[in-house]
């Protein structure tokens, strides 16, 4: 579970970097930056929903001290 969340976070950061590269190369002439940012937002929402679902199913739980 931790590995999946870590991989998803790395994927979100990679897509953010791709969006930066598109922004610098295209100078706003194409929609590639916008599409990459849409993918990033979609991945972030999907990760948030997955964590919420996992918590509600009892697969994960917060650390209790």
mmCIF file as Biopython writes it, N, C-alpha, C and O atoms, coordinates in Angstrom:
data_model
#
loop_
_atom_site.group_PDB
_atom_site.id
_atom_site.type_symbol
_atom_site.label_atom_id
_atom_site.label_alt_id
_atom_site.label_comp_id
_atom_site.label_asym_id
_atom_site.label_entity_id
_atom_site.label_seq_id
_atom_site.pdbx_PDB_ins_code
_atom_site.Cartn_x
_atom_site.Cartn_y
_atom_site.Cartn_z
_atom_site.occupancy
_atom_site.B_iso_or_equiv
_atom_site.auth_seq_id
_atom_site.auth_asym_id
_atom_site.pdbx_PDB_model_num
ATOM 1   N N  . UNK A ? 1  ? 0.822   -1.185 0.000   1.0 0.0 1  A 1 
ATOM 2   C CA . UNK A ? 1  ? 0.000   0.000  0.000   1.0 0.0 1  A 1 
ATOM 3   C C  . UNK A ? 1  ? 0.873   1.258  0.000   1.0 0.0 1  A 1 
ATOM 4   O O  . UNK A ? 1  ? 0.623   2.202  -0.749  1.0 0.0 1  A 1 
ATOM 5   N N  . UNK A ? 2  ? 1.907   1.252  0.858   1.0 0.0 2  A 1 
ATOM 6   C CA . UNK A ? 2  ? 2.800   2.408  0.917   1.0 0.0 2  A 1 
ATOM 7   C C  . UNK A ? 2  ? 3.531   2.598  -0.407  1.0 0.0 2  A 1 
ATOM 8   O O  . UNK A ? 2  ? 3.754   3.726  -0.846  1.0 0.0 2  A 1 
ATOM 9   N N  . UNK A ? 3  ? 3.898   1.496  -1.034  1.0 0.0 3  A 1 
ATOM 10  C CA . UNK A ? 3  ? 4.603   1.588  -2.316  1.0 0.0 3  A 1 
ATOM 11  C C  . UNK A ? 3  ? 3.703   2.189  -3.388  1.0 0.0 3  A 1 
ATOM 12  O O  . UNK A ? 3  ? 4.154   3.009  -4.188  1.0 0.0 3  A 1 
ATOM 13  N N  . UNK A ? 4  ? 2.440   1.788  -3.410  1.0 0.0 4  A 1 
ATOM 14  C CA . UNK A ? 4  ? 1.512   2.336  -4.397  1.0 0.0 4  A 1 
ATOM 15  C C  . UNK A ? 4  ? 1.339   3.838  -4.213  1.0 0.0 4  A 1 
ATOM 16  O O  . UNK A ? 4  ? 1.347   4.588  -5.189  1.0 0.0 4  A 1 
ATOM 17  N N  . UNK A ? 5  ? 1.183   4.279  -2.974  1.0 0.0 5  A 1 
ATOM 18  C CA . UNK A ? 5  ? 1.022   5.708  -2.701  1.0 0.0 5  A 1 
ATOM 19  C C  . UNK A ? 5  ? 2.296   6.458  -3.074  1.0 0.0 5  A 1 
ATOM 20  O O  . UNK A ? 5  ? 2.226   7.551  -3.637  1.0 0.0 5  A 1 
ATOM 21  N N  . UNK A ? 6  ? 3.448   5.891  -2.772  1.0 0.0 6  A 1 
ATOM 22  C CA . UNK A ? 6  ? 4.714   6.529  -3.134  1.0 0.0 6  A 1 
ATOM 23  C C  . UNK A ? 6  ? 4.902   6.639  -4.639  1.0 0.0 6  A 1 
ATOM 24  O O  . UNK A ? 6  ? 5.357   7.667  -5.142  1.0 0.0 6  A 1 
ATOM 25  N N  . UNK A ? 7  ? 4.549   5.575  -5.355  1.0 0.0 7  A 1 
ATOM 26  C CA . UNK A ? 7  ? 4.651   5.604  -6.816  1.0 0.0 7  A 1 
ATOM 27  C C  . UNK A ? 7  ? 3.699   6.637  -7.401  1.0 0.0 7  A 1 
ATOM 28  O O  . UNK A ? 7  ? 4.051   7.339  -8.349  1.0 0.0 7  A 1 
ATOM 29  N N  . UNK A ? 8  ? 2.496   6.735  -6.845  1.0 0.0 8  A 1 
ATOM 30  C CA . UNK A ? 8  ? 1.532   7.727  -7.329  1.0 0.0 8  A 1 
ATOM 31  C C  . UNK A ? 8  ? 2.048   9.144  -7.091  1.0 0.0 8  A 1 
ATOM 32  O O  . UNK A ? 8  ? 1.907   10.007 -7.957  1.0 0.0 8  A 1 
ATOM 33  N N  . UNK A ? 9  ? 2.642   9.388  -5.927  1.0 0.0 9  A 1 
ATOM 34  C CA . UNK A ? 9  ? 3.189   10.719 -5.657  1.0 0.0 9  A 1 
ATOM 35  C C  . UNK A ? 9  ? 4.340   11.053 -6.596  1.0 0.0 9  A 1 
ATOM 36  O O  . UNK A ? 9  ? 4.443   12.184 -7.071  1.0 0.0 9  A 1 
ATOM 37  N N  . UNK A ? 10 ? 5.201   10.089 -6.865  1.0 0.0 10 A 1 
ATOM 38  C CA . UNK A ? 10 ? 6.295   10.310 -7.818  1.0 0.0 10 A 1 
ATOM 39  C C  . UNK A ? 10 ? 5.726   10.598 -9.208  1.0 0.0 10 A 1 
ATOM 40  O O  . UNK A ? 10 ? 6.226   11.472 -9.916  1.0 0.0 10 A 1 
ATOM 41  N N  . UNK A ? 11 ? 4.689   9.871  -9.594  1.0 0.0 11 A 1 
ATOM 42  C CA . UNK A ? 11 ? 4.045   10.114 -10.886 1.0 0.0 11 A 1 
ATOM 43  C C  . UNK A ? 11 ? 3.470   11.514 -10.988 1.0 0.0 11 A 1 
ATOM 44  O O  . UNK A ? 11 ? 3.559   12.149 -12.039 1.0 0.0 11 A 1 
ATOM 45  N N  . UNK A ? 12 ? 2.883   11.999 -9.906  1.0 0.0 12 A 1 
ATOM 46  C CA . UNK A ? 12 ? 2.327   13.355 -9.902  1.0 0.0 12 A 1 
ATOM 47  C C  . UNK A ? 12 ? 3.435   14.380 -10.086 1.0 0.0 12 A 1 
ATOM 48  O O  . UNK A ? 12 ? 3.272   15.341 -10.838 1.0 0.0 12 A 1 
ATOM 49  N N  . UNK A ? 13 ? 4.557   14.187 -9.408  1.0 0.0 13 A 1 
ATOM 50  C CA . UNK A ? 13 ? 5.677   15.121 -9.538  1.0 0.0 13 A 1 
ATOM 51  C C  . UNK A ? 13 ? 6.275   15.064 -10.947 1.0 0.0 13 A 1 
ATOM 52  O O  . UNK A ? 13 ? 6.659   16.094 -11.500 1.0 0.0 13 A 1 
ATOM 53  N N  . UNK A ? 14 ? 6.354   13.876 -11.522 1.0 0.0 14 A 1 
ATOM 54  C CA . UNK A ? 14 ? 6.896   13.735 -12.881 1.0 0.0 14 A 1 
ATOM 55  C C  . UNK A ? 14 ? 6.007   14.464 -13.888 1.0 0.0 14 A 1 
ATOM 56  O O  . UNK A ? 14 ? 6.510   15.163 -14.768 1.0 0.0 14 A 1 
ATOM 57  N N  . UNK A ? 15 ? 4.697   14.306 -13.764 1.0 0.0 15 A 1 
ATOM 58  C CA . UNK A ? 15 ? 3.784   14.983 -14.686 1.0 0.0 15 A 1 
ATOM 59  C C  . UNK A ? 15 ? 3.884   16.503 -14.512 1.0 0.0 15 A 1 
ATOM 60  O O  . UNK A ? 15 ? 3.771   17.246 -15.487 1.0 0.0 15 A 1 
ATOM 61  N N  . UNK A ? 16 ? 4.095   16.964 -13.279 1.0 0.0 16 A 1 
ATOM 62  C CA . UNK A ? 16 ? 4.295   18.393 -13.058 1.0 0.0 16 A 1 
ATOM 63  C C  . UNK A ? 16 ? 5.560   18.882 -13.761 1.0 0.0 16 A 1 
ATOM 64  O O  . UNK A ? 16 ? 5.572   19.969 -14.338 1.0 0.0 16 A 1 
ATOM 65  N N  . UNK A ? 17 ? 6.628   18.076 -13.712 1.0 0.0 17 A 1 
ATOM 66  C CA . UNK A ? 17 ? 7.857   18.431 -14.420 1.0 0.0 17 A 1 
ATOM 67  C C  . UNK A ? 17 ? 7.666   18.438 -15.927 1.0 0.0 17 A 1 
ATOM 68  O O  . UNK A ? 17 ? 8.217   19.294 -16.620 1.0 0.0 17 A 1 
ATOM 69  N N  . UNK A ? 18 ? 6.891   17.493 -16.438 1.0 0.0 18 A 1 
ATOM 70  C CA . UNK A ? 18 ? 6.597   17.456 -17.873 1.0 0.0 18 A 1 
ATOM 71  C C  . UNK A ? 18 ? 5.833   18.706 -18.286 1.0 0.0 18 A 1 
ATOM 72  O O  . UNK A ? 18 ? 6.086   19.274 -19.349 1.0 0.0 18 A 1 
ATOM 73  N N  . UNK A ? 19 ? 4.900   19.132 -17.441 1.0 0.0 19 A 1 
ATOM 74  C CA . UNK A ? 19 ? 4.148   20.353 -17.742 1.0 0.0 19 A 1 
ATOM 75  C C  . UNK A ? 19 ? 5.073   21.567 -17.789 1.0 0.0 19 A 1 
ATOM 76  O O  . UNK A ? 19 ? 4.898   22.454 -18.623 1.0 0.0 19 A 1 
ATOM 77  N N  . UNK A ? 20 ? 6.057   21.602 -16.889 1.0 0.0 20 A 1 
ATOM 78  C CA . UNK A ? 20 ? 7.022   22.705 -16.904 1.0 0.0 20 A 1 
ATOM 79  C C  . UNK A ? 20 ? 7.840   22.701 -18.190 1.0 0.0 20 A 1 
ATOM 80  O O  . UNK A ? 20 ? 8.071   23.755 -18.783 1.0 0.0 20 A 1 
ATOM 81  N N  . UNK A ? 21 ? 8.276   21.529 -18.622 1.0 0.0 21 A 1 
ATOM 82  C CA . UNK A ? 21 ? 9.035   21.434 -19.871 1.0 0.0 21 A 1 
ATOM 83  C C  . UNK A ? 21 ? 8.193   21.896 -21.048 1.0 0.0 21 A 1 
ATOM 84  O O  . UNK A ? 21 ? 8.676   22.639 -21.903 1.0 0.0 21 A 1 
ATOM 85  N N  . UNK A ? 22 ? 6.933   21.463 -21.102 1.0 0.0 22 A 1 
ATOM 86  C CA . UNK A ? 22 ? 6.048   21.903 -22.183 1.0 0.0 22 A 1 
ATOM 87  C C  . UNK A ? 22 ? 5.840   23.409 -22.146 1.0 0.0 22 A 1 
ATOM 88  O O  . UNK A ? 22 ? 5.793   24.056 -23.192 1.0 0.0 22 A 1 
ATOM 89  N N  . UNK A ? 23 ? 5.717   23.970 -20.955 1.0 0.0 23 A 1 
ATOM 90  C CA . UNK A ? 23 ? 5.524   25.413 -20.829 1.0 0.0 23 A 1 
ATOM 91  C C  . UNK A ? 23 ? 6.729   26.176 -21.357 1.0 0.0 23 A 1 
ATOM 92  O O  . UNK A ? 23 ? 6.578   27.191 -22.037 1.0 0.0 23 A 1 
ATOM 93  N N  . UNK A ? 24 ? 7.920   25.690 -21.044 1.0 0.0 24 A 1 
ATOM 94  C CA . UNK A ? 24 ? 9.130   26.384 -21.479 1.0 0.0 24 A 1 
ATOM 95  C C  . UNK A ? 24 ? 9.385   26.216 -22.975 1.0 0.0 24 A 1 
ATOM 96  O O  . UNK A ? 24 ? 9.865   27.145 -23.624 1.0 0.0 24 A 1 
ATOM 97  N N  . UNK A ? 25 ? 9.072   25.048 -23.529 1.0 0.0 25 A 1 
ATOM 98  C CA . UNK A ? 25 ? 9.339   24.803 -24.947 1.0 0.0 25 A 1 
ATOM 99  C C  . UNK A ? 25 ? 8.300   25.432 -25.865 1.0 0.0 25 A 1 
ATOM 100 O O  . UNK A ? 25 ? 8.649   26.017 -26.890 1.0 0.0 25 A 1 
ATOM 101 N N  . UNK A ? 26 ? 7.021   25.315 -25.503 1.0 0.0 26 A 1 
ATOM 102 C CA . UNK A ? 26 ? 5.951   25.739 -26.401 1.0 0.0 26 A 1 
ATOM 103 C C  . UNK A ? 26 ? 5.620   27.222 -26.291 1.0 0.0 26 A 1 
ATOM 104 O O  . UNK A ? 26 ? 5.057   27.802 -27.220 1.0 0.0 26 A 1 
ATOM 105 N N  . UNK A ? 27 ? 5.957   27.825 -25.190 1.0 0.0 27 A 1 
ATOM 106 C CA . UNK A ? 27 ? 5.657   29.245 -24.956 1.0 0.0 27 A 1 
ATOM 107 C C  . UNK A ? 27 ? 4.166   29.553 -25.084 1.0 0.0 27 A 1 
ATOM 108 O O  . UNK A ? 27 ? 3.788   30.640 -25.521 1.0 0.0 27 A 1 
ATOM 109 N N  . UNK A ? 28 ? 3.327   28.598 -24.705 1.0 0.0 28 A 1 
ATOM 110 C CA . UNK A ? 28 ? 1.891   28.822 -24.699 1.0 0.0 28 A 1 
ATOM 111 C C  . UNK A ? 28 ? 1.209   28.693 -26.041 1.0 0.0 28 A 1 
ATOM 112 O O  . UNK A ? 28 ? 0.054   29.094 -26.183 1.0 0.0 28 A 1 
ATOM 113 N N  . UNK A ? 29 ? 1.894   28.141 -27.032 1.0 0.0 29 A 1 
ATOM 114 C CA . UNK A ? 29 ? 1.276   28.041 -28.356 1.0 0.0 29 A 1 
ATOM 115 C C  . UNK A ? 29 ? 0.450   26.772 -28.531 1.0 0.0 29 A 1 
ATOM 116 O O  . UNK A ? 29 ? -0.357  26.686 -29.457 1.0 0.0 29 A 1 
ATOM 117 N N  . UNK A ? 30 ? 0.640   25.773 -27.644 1.0 0.0 30 A 1 
ATOM 118 C CA . UNK A ? 30 ? -0.130  24.540 -27.742 1.0 0.0 30 A 1 
ATOM 119 C C  . UNK A ? 30 ? -0.830  24.273 -26.410 1.0 0.0 30 A 1 
ATOM 120 O O  . UNK A ? 30 ? -0.626  24.989 -25.430 1.0 0.0 30 A 1 
ATOM 121 N N  . UNK A ? 31 ? -1.648  23.243 -26.396 1.0 0.0 31 A 1 
ATOM 122 C CA . UNK A ? 31 ? -2.383  22.876 -25.191 1.0 0.0 31 A 1 
ATOM 123 C C  . UNK A ? 31 ? -1.699  21.760 -24.401 1.0 0.0 31 A 1 
ATOM 124 O O  . UNK A ? 31 ? -2.303  21.187 -23.494 1.0 0.0 31 A 1 
ATOM 125 N N  . UNK A ? 32 ? -0.462  21.449 -24.731 1.0 0.0 32 A 1 
ATOM 126 C CA . UNK A ? 32 ? 0.206   20.343 -24.051 1.0 0.0 32 A 1 
ATOM 127 C C  . UNK A ? 32 ? 0.408   20.625 -22.561 1.0 0.0 32 A 1 
ATOM 128 O O  . UNK A ? 32 ? 0.281   19.717 -21.740 1.0 0.0 32 A 1 
ATOM 129 N N  . UNK A ? 33 ? 0.719   21.864 -22.206 1.0 0.0 33 A 1 
ATOM 130 C CA . UNK A ? 33 ? 0.887   22.208 -20.790 1.0 0.0 33 A 1 
ATOM 131 C C  . UNK A ? 33 ? -0.416  22.033 -20.037 1.0 0.0 33 A 1 
ATOM 132 O O  . UNK A ? 33 ? -0.439  21.457 -18.949 1.0 0.0 33 A 1 
ATOM 133 N N  . UNK A ? 34 ? -1.492  22.523 -20.608 1.0 0.0 34 A 1 
ATOM 134 C CA . UNK A ? 34 ? -2.798  22.406 -19.975 1.0 0.0 34 A 1 
ATOM 135 C C  . UNK A ? 34 ? -3.203  20.944 -19.818 1.0 0.0 34 A 1 
ATOM 136 O O  . UNK A ? 34 ? -3.738  20.554 -18.780 1.0 0.0 34 A 1 
ATOM 137 N N  . UNK A ? 35 ? -2.953  20.146 -20.833 1.0 0.0 35 A 1 
ATOM 138 C CA . UNK A ? 35 ? -3.291  18.721 -20.756 1.0 0.0 35 A 1 
ATOM 139 C C  . UNK A ? 35 ? -2.468  18.016 -19.681 1.0 0.0 35 A 1 
ATOM 140 O O  . UNK A ? 35 ? -2.999  17.172 -18.959 1.0 0.0 35 A 1 
ATOM 141 N N  . UNK A ? 36 ? -1.190  18.345 -19.564 1.0 0.0 36 A 1 
ATOM 142 C CA . UNK A ? 36 ? -0.349  17.732 -18.541 1.0 0.0 36 A 1 
ATOM 143 C C  . UNK A ? 36 ? -0.824  18.130 -17.146 1.0 0.0 36 A 1 
ATOM 144 O O  . UNK A ? 36 ? -0.818  17.307 -16.231 1.0 0.0 36 A 1 
ATOM 145 N N  . UNK A ? 37 ? -1.232  19.378 -16.979 1.0 0.0 37 A 1 
ATOM 146 C CA . UNK A ? 37 ? -1.734  19.809 -15.678 1.0 0.0 37 A 1 
ATOM 147 C C  . UNK A ? 37 ? -3.074  19.164 -15.365 1.0 0.0 37 A 1 
ATOM 148 O O  . UNK A ? 37 ? -3.369  18.882 -14.204 1.0 0.0 37 A 1 
ATOM 149 N N  . UNK A ? 38 ? -3.885  18.928 -16.383 1.0 0.0 38 A 1 
ATOM 150 C CA . UNK A ? 38 ? -5.146  18.207 -16.169 1.0 0.0 38 A 1 
ATOM 151 C C  . UNK A ? 38 ? -4.878  16.783 -15.704 1.0 0.0 38 A 1 
ATOM 152 O O  . UNK A ? 38 ? -5.571  16.275 -14.823 1.0 0.0 38 A 1 
ATOM 153 N N  . UNK A ? 39 ? -3.881  16.143 -16.291 1.0 0.0 39 A 1 
ATOM 154 C CA . UNK A ? 39 ? -3.511  14.782 -15.872 1.0 0.0 39 A 1 
ATOM 155 C C  . UNK A ? 39 ? -3.044  14.803 -14.424 1.0 0.0 39 A 1 
ATOM 156 O O  . UNK A ? 39 ? -3.401  13.922 -13.642 1.0 0.0 39 A 1 
ATOM 157 N N  . UNK A ? 40 ? -2.246  15.808 -14.063 1.0 0.0 40 A 1 
ATOM 158 C CA . UNK A ? 40 ? -1.746  15.909 -12.689 1.0 0.0 40 A 1 
ATOM 159 C C  . UNK A ? 40 ? -2.886  16.081 -11.700 1.0 0.0 40 A 1 
ATOM 160 O O  . UNK A ? 40 ? -2.906  15.432 -10.654 1.0 0.0 40 A 1 
ATOM 161 N N  . UNK A ? 41 ? -3.826  16.941 -12.020 1.0 0.0 41 A 1 
ATOM 162 C CA . UNK A ? 41 ? -4.970  17.139 -11.127 1.0 0.0 41 A 1 
ATOM 163 C C  . UNK A ? 41 ? -5.802  15.863 -11.036 1.0 0.0 41 A 1 
ATOM 164 O O  . UNK A ? 41 ? -6.272  15.498 -9.958  1.0 0.0 41 A 1 
ATOM 165 N N  . UNK A ? 42 ? -5.980  15.192 -12.161 1.0 0.0 42 A 1 
ATOM 166 C CA . UNK A ? 42 ? -6.719  13.931 -12.153 1.0 0.0 42 A 1 
ATOM 167 C C  . UNK A ? 42 ? -6.037  12.872 -11.306 1.0 0.0 42 A 1 
ATOM 168 O O  . UNK A ? 42 ? -6.699  12.153 -10.557 1.0 0.0 42 A 1 
ATOM 169 N N  . UNK A ? 43 ? -4.721  12.770 -11.417 1.0 0.0 43 A 1 
ATOM 170 C CA . UNK A ? 43 ? -3.983  11.811 -10.593 1.0 0.0 43 A 1 
ATOM 171 C C  . UNK A ? 43 ? -4.072  12.166 -9.108  1.0 0.0 43 A 1 
ATOM 172 O O  . UNK A ? 43 ? -4.200  11.282 -8.260  1.0 0.0 43 A 1 
ATOM 173 N N  . UNK A ? 44 ? -4.005  13.447 -8.801  1.0 0.0 44 A 1 
ATOM 174 C CA . UNK A ? 44 ? -4.103  13.870 -7.407  1.0 0.0 44 A 1 
ATOM 175 C C  . UNK A ? 44 ? -5.467  13.532 -6.820  1.0 0.0 44 A 1 
ATOM 176 O O  . UNK A ? 44 ? -5.557  13.037 -5.696  1.0 0.0 44 A 1 
ATOM 177 N N  . UNK A ? 45 ? -6.521  13.797 -7.572  1.0 0.0 45 A 1 
ATOM 178 C CA . UNK A ? 45 ? -7.869  13.483 -7.104  1.0 0.0 45 A 1 
ATOM 179 C C  . UNK A ? 45 ? -8.047  11.978 -6.970  1.0 0.0 45 A 1 
ATOM 180 O O  . UNK A ? 45 ? -8.645  11.510 -6.000  1.0 0.0 45 A 1 
ATOM 181 N N  . UNK A ? 46 ? -7.535  11.212 -7.932  1.0 0.0 46 A 1 
ATOM 182 C CA . UNK A ? 46 ? -7.642  9.758  -7.869  1.0 0.0 46 A 1 
ATOM 183 C C  . UNK A ? 46 ? -6.896  9.221  -6.652  1.0 0.0 46 A 1 
ATOM 184 O O  . UNK A ? 46 ? -7.394  8.318  -5.980  1.0 0.0 46 A 1 
ATOM 185 N N  . UNK A ? 47 ? -5.718  9.754  -6.356  1.0 0.0 47 A 1 
ATOM 186 C CA . UNK A ? 47 ? -4.962  9.312  -5.190  1.0 0.0 47 A 1 
ATOM 187 C C  . UNK A ? 47 ? -5.704  9.650  -3.908  1.0 0.0 47 A 1 
ATOM 188 O O  . UNK A ? 47 ? -5.766  8.826  -2.996  1.0 0.0 47 A 1 
ATOM 189 N N  . UNK A ? 48 ? -6.267  10.844 -3.824  1.0 0.0 48 A 1 
ATOM 190 C CA . UNK A ? 48 ? -7.026  11.233 -2.649  1.0 0.0 48 A 1 
ATOM 191 C C  . UNK A ? 48 ? -8.228  10.314 -2.442  1.0 0.0 48 A 1 
ATOM 192 O O  . UNK A ? 48 ? -8.490  9.881  -1.320  1.0 0.0 48 A 1 
ATOM 193 N N  . UNK A ? 49 ? -8.951  10.017 -3.505  1.0 0.0 49 A 1 
ATOM 194 C CA . UNK A ? 49 ? -10.103 9.121  -3.408  1.0 0.0 49 A 1 
ATOM 195 C C  . UNK A ? 49 ? -9.677  7.706  -3.034  1.0 0.0 49 A 1 
ATOM 196 O O  . UNK A ? 49 ? -10.368 7.036  -2.267  1.0 0.0 49 A 1 
ATOM 197 N N  . UNK A ? 50 ? -8.549  7.244  -3.566  1.0 0.0 50 A 1 
ATOM 198 C CA . UNK A ? 50 ? -8.048  5.915  -3.224  1.0 0.0 50 A 1 
ATOM 199 C C  . UNK A ? 50 ? -7.675  5.829  -1.748  1.0 0.0 50 A 1 
ATOM 200 O O  . UNK A ? 50 ? -7.985  4.840  -1.083  1.0 0.0 50 A 1 
ATOM 201 N N  . UNK A ? 51 ? -7.013  6.861  -1.236  1.0 0.0 51 A 1 
ATOM 202 C CA . UNK A ? 51 ? -6.648  6.862  0.183   1.0 0.0 51 A 1 
ATOM 203 C C  . UNK A ? 51 ? -7.901  6.893  1.046   1.0 0.0 51 A 1 
ATOM 204 O O  . UNK A ? 51 ? -7.979  6.178  2.046   1.0 0.0 51 A 1 
ATOM 205 N N  . UNK A ? 52 ? -8.867  7.699  0.681   1.0 0.0 52 A 1 
ATOM 206 C CA . UNK A ? 52 ? -10.125 7.767  1.432   1.0 0.0 52 A 1 
ATOM 207 C C  . UNK A ? 52 ? -10.845 6.418  1.406   1.0 0.0 52 A 1 
ATOM 208 O O  . UNK A ? 52 ? -11.336 5.960  2.437   1.0 0.0 52 A 1 
ATOM 209 N N  . UNK A ? 53 ? -10.911 5.787  0.248   1.0 0.0 53 A 1 
ATOM 210 C CA . UNK A ? 53 ? -11.563 4.487  0.118   1.0 0.0 53 A 1 
ATOM 211 C C  . UNK A ? 53 ? -10.825 3.425  0.926   1.0 0.0 53 A 1 
ATOM 212 O O  . UNK A ? 53 ? -11.453 2.607  1.598   1.0 0.0 53 A 1 
ATOM 213 N N  . UNK A ? 54 ? -9.507  3.436  0.863   1.0 0.0 54 A 1 
ATOM 214 C CA . UNK A ? 54 ? -8.708  2.468  1.615   1.0 0.0 54 A 1 
ATOM 215 C C  . UNK A ? 54 ? -8.914  2.634  3.117   1.0 0.0 54 A 1 
ATOM 216 O O  . UNK A ? 54 ? -8.991  1.646  3.847   1.0 0.0 54 A 1 
ATOM 217 N N  . UNK A ? 55 ? -9.001  3.861  3.572   1.0 0.0 55 A 1 
ATOM 218 C CA . UNK A ? 55 ? -9.240  4.123  4.987   1.0 0.0 55 A 1 
ATOM 219 C C  . UNK A ? 55 ? -10.628 3.637  5.395   1.0 0.0 55 A 1 
ATOM 220 O O  . UNK A ? 55 ? -10.791 3.028  6.453   1.0 0.0 55 A 1 
ATOM 221 N N  . UNK A ? 56 ? -11.622 3.905  4.560   1.0 0.0 56 A 1 
ATOM 222 C CA . UNK A ? 56 ? -12.985 3.499  4.905   1.0 0.0 56 A 1 
ATOM 223 C C  . UNK A ? 56 ? -13.145 1.977  4.867   1.0 0.0 56 A 1 
ATOM 224 O O  . UNK A ? 56 ? -13.986 1.437  5.585   1.0 0.0 56 A 1 
ATOM 225 N N  . UNK A ? 57 ? -12.363 1.278  4.053   1.0 0.0 57 A 1 
ATOM 226 C CA . UNK A ? 57 ? -12.417 -0.179 4.000   1.0 0.0 57 A 1 
ATOM 227 C C  . UNK A ? 57 ? -11.569 -0.835 5.100   1.0 0.0 57 A 1 
ATOM 228 O O  . UNK A ? 57 ? -11.654 -2.045 5.315   1.0 0.0 57 A 1 
ATOM 229 N N  . UNK A ? 58 ? -10.760 -0.039 5.786   1.0 0.0 58 A 1 
ATOM 230 C CA . UNK A ? 58 ? -9.932  -0.572 6.858   1.0 0.0 58 A 1 
ATOM 231 C C  . UNK A ? 58 ? -8.594  -1.107 6.389   1.0 0.0 58 A 1 
ATOM 232 O O  . UNK A ? 58 ? -7.880  -1.742 7.165   1.0 0.0 58 A 1 
ATOM 233 N N  . UNK A ? 59 ? -8.243  -0.868 5.152   1.0 0.0 59 A 1 
ATOM 234 C CA . UNK A ? 59 ? -6.960  -1.342 4.626   1.0 0.0 59 A 1 
ATOM 235 C C  . UNK A ? 59 ? -5.799  -0.557 5.208   1.0 0.0 59 A 1 
ATOM 236 O O  . UNK A ? 59 ? -4.715  -1.103 5.414   1.0 0.0 59 A 1 
ATOM 237 N N  . UNK A ? 60 ? -6.022  0.717  5.472   1.0 0.0 60 A 1 
ATOM 238 C CA . UNK A ? 60 ? -4.999  1.565  6.083   1.0 0.0 60 A 1 
ATOM 239 C C  . UNK A ? 60 ? -5.626  2.264  7.270   1.0 0.0 60 A 1 
ATOM 240 O O  . UNK A ? 60 ? -6.844  2.426  7.332   1.0 0.0 60 A 1 
ATOM 241 N N  . UNK A ? 61 ? -4.795  2.680  8.211   1.0 0.0 61 A 1 
ATOM 242 C CA . UNK A ? 61 ? -5.281  3.430  9.340   1.0 0.0 61 A 1 
ATOM 243 C C  . UNK A ? 61 ? -4.171  4.366  9.812   1.0 0.0 61 A 1 
ATOM 244 O O  . UNK A ? 61 ? -2.991  4.097  9.586   1.0 0.0 61 A 1 
ATOM 245 N N  . UNK A ? 62 ? -4.542  5.443  10.454  1.0 0.0 62 A 1 
ATOM 246 C CA . UNK A ? 62 ? -3.514  6.383  10.916  1.0 0.0 62 A 1 
ATOM 247 C C  . UNK A ? 62 ? -2.710  5.786  12.060  1.0 0.0 62 A 1 
ATOM 248 O O  . UNK A ? 62 ? -3.164  4.873  12.750  1.0 0.0 62 A 1 
ATOM 249 N N  . UNK A ? 63 ? -1.524  6.310  12.245  1.0 0.0 63 A 1 
ATOM 250 C CA . UNK A ? 63 ? -0.678  5.830  13.347  1.0 0.0 63 A 1 
ATOM 251 C C  . UNK A ? 63 ? -1.289  6.290  14.659  1.0 0.0 63 A 1 
ATOM 252 O O  . UNK A ? 63 ? -1.594  7.471  14.829  1.0 0.0 63 A 1 
ATOM 253 N N  . UNK A ? 64 ? -1.468  5.363  15.582  1.0 0.0 64 A 1 
ATOM 254 C CA . UNK A ? 64 ? -1.989  5.698  16.909  1.0 0.0 64 A 1 
ATOM 255 C C  . UNK A ? 64 ? -0.881  5.511  17.921  1.0 0.0 64 A 1 
ATOM 256 O O  . UNK A ? 64 ? -0.295  4.433  18.026  1.0 0.0 64 A 1 
ATOM 257 N N  . UNK A ? 65 ? -0.599  6.558  18.658  1.0 0.0 65 A 1 
ATOM 258 C CA . UNK A ? 65 ? 0.476   6.491  19.661  1.0 0.0 65 A 1 
ATOM 259 C C  . UNK A ? 65 ? -0.102  6.228  21.011  1.0 0.0 65 A 1 
ATOM 260 O O  . UNK A ? 65 ? 0.636   6.136  21.992  1.0 0.0 65 A 1 
#
